[in-house]
Amino acid sequence: MEYSDKGYPGNTCAKERGESSGIRYSRDEQVQMRAERICRSIQPERARGSYAGRTAAGDGEARGSYAGRTAVGDGEARRQRREQEERHERRQKRQCMVLAVLALVLVGALALRAFLARNVAATSGQASPLGELLLVGDLKLARQDPLILVNKEHALPEDYKVELHWLKNGRNAVSELMYESLHRMLTDGSTDGRQFVVASGYRDTEKQQRLLDEDIAADMEQEGMTWQEAYDKETRETMPPGHSEHETGLAVDLVSLDYQVLDEAQEQTRENQWLRENCSKYGFILRYPRGKEEITGVDYESWHFRYVGEEAAQEITERGITLEEYLGEQ
């Protein structure tokens, strides 16, 4: 039986193709040649399988390596975030502690200031047992003399300082020393059916100068006065800078809500009558009474009240004297 390799494409061996003319192979040789062809056909498949295995193993190893590196990176990132959060929390705690300490210091300073103000007011001008000046950090609390005399002959000291308390209307301020007494007086009067308006309180030197200049200019323009004539007239009502009680913070102009004009008709209001009858109970006096113009150097003003402390106020009011006369006897 004859057998030819012809028909197996891709073989280049003439012996395998049986292309040598006249050559015939034995059955054993044919079986052997067929086995070799089968082996050669199997080897590429094994090579491809080996390559695919190596590739799969390489991919798996690469994925495992990447996953490992990713897991390590995630752990490091979480650790850094946790450390950052802890640092932020510690910083916040320190800030809260600092704010708490500052709040305690401020509350203590304010409480001490209020205590000193009440203590000085209660002593009616006597020295505070805690001394003339108390330092709390950068806060200076100086005892203000409620009996300080300010008029045309007596100017305020150049280094005079006053601690102010602003009123709720936001336009006027008064000395902290007298604020509580003023508040009690106006509250009690309101309870009794009166309605008050604080027309003026503390004035600084610049404002005092401006008011005087405006009054002098108006007299010169409207009445044809000379500057000196206008000055002499206006300083019967408006003191020169440095000589006004309003600069002490211890004086207030109080008027009726229904009549807010600073003139003689103010004394006819119920509010002004109540004030003149009761102000001494709270440490105030009518500073420029009628009939005392030659002593005070200022015309009668029913609206101008001055804080001097309860003891001095009651004696001055009961005796019908002025602050100049009271201090002249001391």
ZIHU-V453997 format. One line per field, one symbol per residue. ss: DSSP state (H for helix, E for strand, C for the rest). phi: phi as a letter, one per 40 degrees, with the letter a starting at -180 (. if undefined). psi: psi as a letter, one per 30 degrees, with the letter a starting at -180 (. if undefined). A space follows every 50 residues. Layout:
ss=???
phi=???
psi=???
This chain:
ss=CCCCCCCCCCCCCHHHHCCCCCCCCCHHHHHHHHHHHHHHHHHHHHHHHH HHHHHHHHHHHHHHHHHHHHHHHHHHHHHHHHHHHHHHHHHHHHHHHHHH HHHHHHHHHHHHHHHHHHHHHHCCCCCCCCCCEEEECCEEEECCCCCCCC CCCCCCCCCCCCCEEECCCCCCEEEHHHHHHHHHHHHHHHHCCCCEEEEE CCCCHHHHHHHHHHHHHHHHHHCCCCHHHHHHHHCCCCCCCCCCHHHHCC EEEEEECCECCCCHHHHHCHHHHHHHHHHHHHCEEEEECCCCHHHHCCCC EEEEEEECCHHHHHHHHHHCCCHHHHHHCC
phi=.cbbcchccgcbcccccgcccgcbbcccccccccccccccccddcccccc cccccccccccccccccccccccccccccccccccccccccccccccccc cccccccccccccccccccccccfgccccchcabbbgccbbbccccbccb accbccdcccbbccbccccgbbbbcdcbddccccccccccccgcbbbcca bcbcccccccccccccccccccbgccccccccccccbbccdgbcccccgb bbbbbcccabbcaccccccccccccccbcccbgbbccbccgbccccgbcd bcbcbbcbgccccccccccgbbcdcccccc
psi=kkkkfkfjlfkfkeeefhfjkgkklleeeeeeeeeeeeeefeeeeeeeee eeeeeeeeeeeeeeeeeeeeeeeeeeeeeeeeeeeeeeeeeeeeeeeeee eeeeeeeeeeeeeeeeeeeeeefhflkkfflekkkjbgkkjkkkjfgkkj aefjlkkfgkkkjljklffgfkllkfefeeeeeeeeeeeefggljlkjek bkkleeeeeeeeeeeeeeeeeefglleeeeeeefgfejllkfgkffffgg kkjklkefjhkiaffeffleeeeeefffeffgglljeilkfgefefgklk jffjkkkfleeeeeeeeefhlleeeefff.
